[in-house]
Amino acid sequence: MSTTSPIRMFGAQWCGDCRRTKRQLDTLGLDYVYIDLEQDPKAADVARDISGRTNIPVVVYPDGSHHVEPADDDVSAKLRELEMI
């Protein structure tokens, strides 16, 4: 997967961890695709296929790696590794 691909984040408004991670990405000014699992319930299957879990958020990075329910520090570390921040 190309590092020019956008970050994808699978989440839901009712999920506090999702709101926190979305706020972090917004604050950093990063382009990303937010997939709202309430608006697109079938996307939950995609998130589960990626992560092997039903927990959210699932953040998929341009290099194809992902985090499930990441702490802000984990997201920041990955973004630094990918030289996105």
N, C-alpha and C positions, 0 to 999 in steps of 0.2 A: 504494500500500500504506500502511496506517495505521501511525503510529509506536507504536500500542498493540499491534501484532503482536509476537510474541516473536522473539528472535534464533533462527535455526536454524543448527546446526553439524553438518556432515557429517564424520564421522571414523571412525577405527578404533583399537582399543587398541594394536595393534602400531606405530602411527605416533607417533614422538616429538613431532613438531610438534603433532599432535592433542592429545596428553596435556598439553602445555604450554599450548595455547590453552584447553583445557577447565579446567585449573587456574586460569588467569587469570580466566575468567568466574566460576568458583566462588568465588574469593577476593574478587571484586568484589560477590558476592551477587546477581548478575543472574539473572533468570528467562530460561531459554532451552530450546529443544528440541534434544536431542542425537540425531542419527540415526546409529546404529551400522551402518556398511556391512558388517560381518561378520554381523550379525544380519538385515540387510535388504539383500542384494546388489543388488536392483533399484534401491535408492536411489542407487547409484553412477551409474546413468544419469541420474537427476535432478540430481545434483551436477555431472556432466559437461555436461548441458544448460545449467545455470546459468552455469558458469565457462568452458566451452569447452575445458577441460583435464581431465586425469585425476588431477592432484595434489590432495592433501588436507592439512589440513582446508580445507573451503569454509565460510566463515562468511557467512550471509545476514542482513543487518540489516533492521530494520523499514521502512526507506525503500526497500527493494528492491535496494540496492547490495550488493556482496559483496567479500570478500577471499579469495584463495587462498594458502595457506601464509603467513599474515600474521605479521609480527613483533609482539611485545607492544606496542611503541610505536604501530604502525599501528592495532591494535585499540583501544587507549586513545584515540588521536586521533579515531577514528570515533565512539566512544562519547561523547566530549566534544562533538563536533559535533552529535550527536543529543540532547545534554543528558541522557544516561542515567547519567553519572557526574559 
